[in-house]
Amino acid sequence: MSGDGRFGRVAHLAICTAVFVFLVAPILVIVPLGFNAEPYFTFTEGMLRLDPAAYSLRWYETVATDEQWLRALANSLVIGVSATVIATVLGTMAALGLASPAMPARPLVMGLLISPMVTPVIISAAGMFFFYSSLGLSQTHIGIVLAHAALGTPFVVITVTATLAGFDTNLTRAAASLGADPWRTFRRVQLPLIAPGVFSGALFAFATSFDEVVTVLFMGGLEQRTIPRQMWAGIREQISPAILAVATFLIAFALALMGTVEWLRRRGASD
Amino acid sequence: MESADTPHVVFDGVFKSYDGEVQVVEDLRLSVREGEFLTLLGPSGSGKTTCLMMLAGFEAPTGGSIRIGGKPVEDVPPRKRDIGMVFQNYALFPHMTVAGNLAFPLEVRGLRRNDAAERVRRALELVRLEGFEGRRPGELSGGQQQRVAIARALVFEPDLVLMDEPLGALDRRLREEMQFEIRRIQRTLGVTVVYVTHDQQEAMAMSDRVAVFNAGRIEQIAPPEVLYEEPERPFVATFIGDNNLLEGRVSSVDGDICDVVAGGETVKAFLVSPRQPGDAVVLAIRPERIGLAPAPGTYSNEFDVVVEDIAFLGDHLRVRAALGDRDAQGGAADFIIKIPNVVGHGAVLAGDTVRVGWTPTDCRALVPDERRAANAAPNQA
């Protein structure tokens, strides 16, 4: 019996370790490679010996001074922030509307709003490409902002809906009985209380836009290259550890986002 | 603001239905006087809360009209009705301090910061929560939150305040304390209060008048003592306090007093509304109005009953007895008798046959309540 128990524990540990290795190793391996002194995607002998001379910040410097990378970063931020603002406003309004008892056909509308999340991106992107082209919006910043807003809105709808599930509707009634109009009620009572949901939805929407490459591939021109699109080009055209430096930066950025969401969740839970 | 004889609030033939079939509120007629404390009392689902929500403007009547200060309010949204509202779960804004909660309606009305602070201070004084300005609702006890909710409903000086089971979440001791508090505040300010509760003791303790709701209608509206002493319907007779109900038929009528045959006995009873011999009535006799082992001839109603059970309840004894023969056709009627626990009540044991009696005026002959059956059929209106 004790032998079985030990075997079980070892197997359990082995499986868990394997899962983590497969999940994390491919991501972690990128980080040191980004500090490679040589223009290769592989570990040099010097790197394996931990020779300081084999490591360098040259690729970070390249990225930080390269006009294309800087423009991609600017594009990503501008598109990401704009799409996030649109997705957050629309998603929050949609969630508030869906939470109203007067809302007809709620499951249908909810399904429609969530659909960009479950539709394969390649399909949305292809569809958007044809639709936006006919409106003259392809190869414009506005087009990509709108496309990313559509992809990001479902996250806001879901997080805000979840927050509203615990929202006491008597609070809005109380505000009305005290004389507040709907806008003041929203600003002073609802928004402060659902803010954690709105904010984490906004972060998800931003991350969606920031990571997104497929619609940008379809709809973006040279002027609209974002960081993921620039990486895509980099991998195909000029294999350089600069991509890995950017990737390391993105990993750090994603960790910061996840940490923020988790912090918000805990703060929300403790209230 | 209006002449003294204009009622503050009027429900004029108000109907409310959510599905178009079942009437939650049916042909409601009710006026609330200026400065009155009126309680809507009834079991859950009787329509009392729906009435309050219609008055506040959160629900729209499907028929009839509601007037406040003589003006119809159908087109007035809740925020413009200027009604203070206390919710069952308090509905305090959890992200604002006590002062922030109280200042909210003042801020909405554009009061200057200093004036608002002064009003907030006075409102907290009124509910005896001085010094709590900086606390958040989450840091207060249930009773304190309730006081803040009341202060917030009063701080903008509305003429009309609605309270929806505001004491439901408090324990008994605190509830009784708050009943006095609310009554004191209402008298101090002279505001009109419409109060909803399902607790008949609460309604009796606080109200100028009580409207007893049952299945979407008002059964009776009267001051507490009248409801208790002179119930007009069997529902009211049993909902307010304890009562013994006996079904029977009128055999003869002599002015206000009639003879009723019930359980094989003839009982003299007070006729509440005109009835003819042969009509069905329900007799209602309060357990504490039944005299035990009286000197013969004390009462015009005297019967022998068999004591079946006795419960000692401290200040009184509760005797369960059977009137009539258990084995006879139709059986016997159950009777509850309350005997005050005072010196000389005499020893009564289970199984004893004792003589009981009551005066005809303590025995009210009511029209049987047939509306429950009628109400079960959808859409009578």
Chai-1 contact restraints between the chains, C-beta under 6 A:
chainA,res_idxA,chainB,res_idxB,connection_type,confidence,min_distance_angstrom,max_distance_angstrom,comment,restraint_id
A,N170,B,F87,contact,1.0,0.0,6.0,A-B,restraint_1
A,N170,B,A91,contact,1.0,0.0,6.0,A-B,restraint_2
A,L171,B,A91,contact,1.0,0.0,6.0,A-B,restraint_3
A,R173,B,F58,contact,1.0,0.0,6.0,A-B,restraint_4
A,A174,B,A91,contact,1.0,0.0,6.0,A-B,restraint_5
A,A176,B,P78,contact,1.0,0.0,6.0,A-B,restraint_6
A,A176,B,R79,contact,1.0,0.0,6.0,A-B,restraint_7
A,S177,B,P78,contact,1.0,0.0,6.0,A-B,restraint_8
A,S177,B,M85,contact,1.0,0.0,6.0,A-B,restraint_9
A,L178,B,F104,contact,1.0,0.0,6.0,A-B,restraint_10
A,L178,B,P105,contact,1.0,0.0,6.0,A-B,restraint_11
A,G179,B,R79,contact,1.0,0.0,6.0,A-B,restraint_12
A,G179,B,P105,contact,1.0,0.0,6.0,A-B,restraint_13
A,G179,B,V108,contact,1.0,0.0,6.0,A-B,restraint_14
A,A180,B,V108,contact,1.0,0.0,6.0,A-B,restraint_15
A,V189,B,F93,contact,1.0,0.0,6.0,A-B,restraint_16
A,P192,B,H95,contact,1.0,0.0,6.0,A-B,restraint_17
